[in-house]
Amino acid sequence: MATPRVLQTNRLPASATAYLRAHAEVEVNESGDPLPPQELRRRAAAHDGVVCLLTDRFDAQLIGALPTGFKVIANVAVGYDNIDVAAASSRGIMVTNTPGVLTETTADLAWALLMAAARRLVEADRYVRAGRFRRWELMDFLGCDVHGATLGIIGMGRIGQAVARRARGFAMRLIYHNRRPLPAPLEQELAASYVPLETLLGEADFISLHVPLTPQTHHLIGMPELRRMKPTACLINTARGPVVDEAALVIALRDGCLGAAALDVYEREPALSPGLAELPQTVLLPHLGSASRRTRERMARMAAENCVAALRGERPPNLVNPEAFRG
């Protein structure tokens, strides 16, 4: 039986690449840059599977050009909106992701963003670095309290629930909106109350987004939703950029419709909407949600294990499209 061939579209932690190389012939894109679409298509065509990042787009056209017998697209991410799953399924190509492993790390970052925006830490840091700190002032950089405030969570999956658990330490009132309410025992454990989206937008002091990107959640937060928020509210997004209409967000912040925004993801990542970077009441990060050494290593290893399982003809542990499994 021929040794399977795997394309690794970018650099991964050494342990994940070593695992792949123990089971397959591996080609690695060492440049650190995403492969251009035509180059990705050309290279993938010479392999049996691919381990890719969310910056690699596998649309229907690219998937349609993959050779007969191509087995798996293993995404190093929990989300897979960069892959046309329906097109992959129609070709019998398995798609996998890395759920669970990044839940707590991403929840940590959501809280870091929330705290930084609430207490204006980025603004204050710039002020000190610029040599402008001369003396303590009673009215400088007044932020808002987190303890006792109302936290609204939109999307109560694994990460949303992890964020909710952290809210208990701040004695926050917790409200949430989801496709469907959580089971009553879990609501009770989290001290969370299900409310309509309109109610959440109008009552929350902090709004944290934790929904996947789907046609239904694209621009879930647009100008009408932004105008429903309190003028002191803070919007936190560690989900996917296009969940928020970024151009509308810039206008809303300029007009004082809400107090702050703390973002880890962007609508046309890595580009920012014009004017966003100039707004002082924003905290802007370069998509760091799962960026701890331990978590990124575990994600990469999980993706590698998914890939190898598929190449062996086994059902991968984290299969997104079970209809593609021919075992």
N, C-alpha and C positions, 0 to 999 in steps of 0.2 A: 504494500500500500504506500502510495507516494506521501511524502511529508507535506502537510498542509502549509499554505503560504498566507501570512497575515501582514496587512499594511497597518502600521501604527502611525497615525497622521501627524503626531507631534510628540515631543519628548514627554515621558512619564517618569515617575519615581523608578529608580533602578530595579527595585524588587519586582515591580509589575512587568517590566521588560524582560527581566531574567526568567520569570515564570513563563511568559510567552515563548521565549527562545528554547525553553526546555521541552516544548511541545510542538513547535512549528518553526518554519523558516520565516524570519521577521525582517521586514524592511521598515526602517524608521526615518521619518522626516525630521532631521536634526536641526532644521533652520530656526525653529522657534516661532515661525510665522505660519498661519494657516495656508494650506495649499490652495492656489487659485482653482476655480471650478473645473477648468479643462484639465489641469494637471492632476487634480484629485480623481477625475474620471479616468484619465489614462492609467494612473498608477493602480487604482482599485481594480481595474479590469484584469490585472495580472495576478490577482490574489483570490483566495477562497473566503476571506473574512477581513474585517477591518475593526480596529479599536480607534474610536474617534472622540473628538471633543465637541462641545456645543457650538463652537465656532465653525464646524464643518457642516455644510448644508447638503443633505442627501435628498434632493427633490425627485419628483417622479421621472424627470428626464434622465438624471444621473442613474437612478436605480434601474431604469429600463435598459440602460447601456451595460449593466453588469453582466458578466458571463453566466451561462447556464451552469448551475451547480454552486454558485456563490451562496454561502450559507448564513452569514451573520454580520450585523452591524451592531457592535457593542459600544454604547455611548457612555463616556465617563461623566455622567450627570444623572440626577434624578429626573429632570425634565427631558423630553425628547421632541420638542416642537421643531427642532432642526432636521427632523427625519420625516419623510412622508410614509407613515406607517402603513397606510392602505396600499400604497404602491409596492412596498416591501412584501406585504402579505400576499399580494396577487402574484408575486414571483416566488413565493415560498421562502423568502429570506427572513430569518428571525431578527428581531430588534430587542435589545436588552438595555437596561438602565441600572442605576446604583441607588436604590431607595434605602431609607432608614439610616444608613451610615453617616449621613451629613446632617441629620435632623437637629441634634443638640448644638452643633457648631454654628449652623445657620441661625438658630434661635438666639445664640449668644450674640451674633453680629446684629440681629434686629434690635436687641436691647442696647447694644453699643451705640447704634444709630439713634435710637430713641433718646438715650441719655445725653448724647452729644448735642442733639438738636434742642432738647429741653433746656439745657444749661448753657447753650451757646459756646460750647467748648472750642469749636474751630475758629470762630471769630476771635475769641479771647487769646487763643494760641497765636494767631497771626499778629495780634496787637502787641503781645510780649516780644515776639521775634523781631518785630519792626522797631523795637527800642522805644515804644511809646508809653510803657508802663513807668510812671513817675512816682505815683503814690496811690494808696488805697482810696477808692471813692465809693460812697454809699450807694450811688445810683448807677454805677457802671455795670454793663452786661447783665441786666436783670433778666433772668430766665423764668421758667415756670416749674412748679413743683410736679414731680412724678408721683410721690406718695399721695394716696387718697384721690387721685385723678381717675377719669373713666377711660379705659382702654377698649377700643373697638377692633376686633379681629375679623377680617374678611377672608374666609377660607380656613376651616378648622380641621385640616388634615394633620399629619404627623407634626409638621413644623409649627402650624398654628397652635396646636395643643401644647407643644413645648414652650412656646412664647407665653401661653396662658398660665402655665405652671409657674413661670418666673414672676408673674404679676402678683402672686399671693404675697411675696416678700415685701411688696410695696403697698399693701393694703388697698389695692385698686379695685374699683368697680369694673367688672368685666362683662362686656356684651359682645355678641358675635353674630355674623351672618354666614350662612353656608347653603349649599344646595338643598340640604335637608337638616333638620335639627339633630343634634347628637342624642344618643340614648340617655334617658333621664339619670341613671347612675353616674355616667361620665360627666354630664352637666353639673351634677351635685359635687363631684370630686373636684372639678375645676372652678366651682363657684361662678359658673358662666350662665348668662341668660341669652337665649336666642331672640333676635329682633329682626324686623324687616330692614333692608338695606337703607331705606330713607331715614328710619329712626336712628340707626347707628351713625350715619353721616352727621345727623343733627345734634347728637348727644355726646359723641366721643371727643375727648381731649387729644388722644393719640389714636391714629388709625393705621393698623399694620396689615399689609397685604400678603396673603399666602395662598394664592390660587394658581393653578397651572394656566399656561397660555393656550386658549382654545378660541374658536370663532366666537363663542359666547362671552369670553372674558376679555377679548380685544377691546381696548378703550372702555373697560368697565368703569373706570374713573375718568370722566370727561368734564366739560365745563358745567353741565347741570349738577353733577355730583359735587364738584368742588365748591359751587356756590351754596350748597346745602350745609357745608361744614362751618363750624365756629370760626370766627376770624382769628382766634388764638390757637386753632388746632394744628397738629403736626401730622403729616402724611409720611409713612415709612414704607418703602418698597424694597423687599429682598426677593421678590418672586420673579417676574419677567417684565422687562421694560414696557412692551406694548400694552400691558394691562392699564397703563396710564396714558392719557392723551398729553404728551409732554409739552406741546405748544400751548395747550390750554392751561397746563400747570404753571408755566412761566407767566402767563397773563394773570392768573388767579393770585399768584404770589405778589406780583407787581401791584395789583389792585387791592391787596389786603383782604382777599376772600378767606385766606388761611394764613396761619402764622409762620409755618416752616415746612420744609420737606427734607427728608433724609433718604437718599437713594443709593442703592448698590447696583442697579440695573437701569438700562436706558432703552428708549424706543428704537433707535437706530444705532445701537452699540457698535463701536465705541464713540460714535459722534454724539454730541449733545445738541439739543435744540438751541437755536440762537437765543442768547440772553440768560440761559440757565446758570452758566458758570459765574456770571457777574452778580447774581443775587446773593447778598450776604446771609440771608436766612436759610441757606441750603447747606447740607452736608452731602458731599459727593464722593463716592468710593468706586474703585475700578473692579467691580464684580468680585468681591472678596468673600461672599457668603460662606463657602465651605473651606476657606483658605487657612486651615491649620495644617501643620506638617502631618500629624497623625491621620486626620480625616482625608486629606488628598491622597495619601499613600493607600489608605483602605479603599477609597473609591477606585483608584487605578487597579489595585489588585482584584477587586470585585469584578471590574469590567474585563480584565484578563481572564479570570476564571469563567465568566459567562461565555467569552469567546471560545475558549478551549473546549468547554462542554459542548457547545454547538458544533464545533469541528469534529468532535468525536461521535456525533449523532445522538448525543444526549440532550435532554431538555434542560436549558440553562436555568439556573436558580431564579433569575430576575427577568423572565420573559415577558415582554410587553404585549406581543401578539401571538397568543397560543395557537391561533388558527394556522400559523406558518410552520408549526412543529410537525414533522412527518415521521416521528419515531413510532 
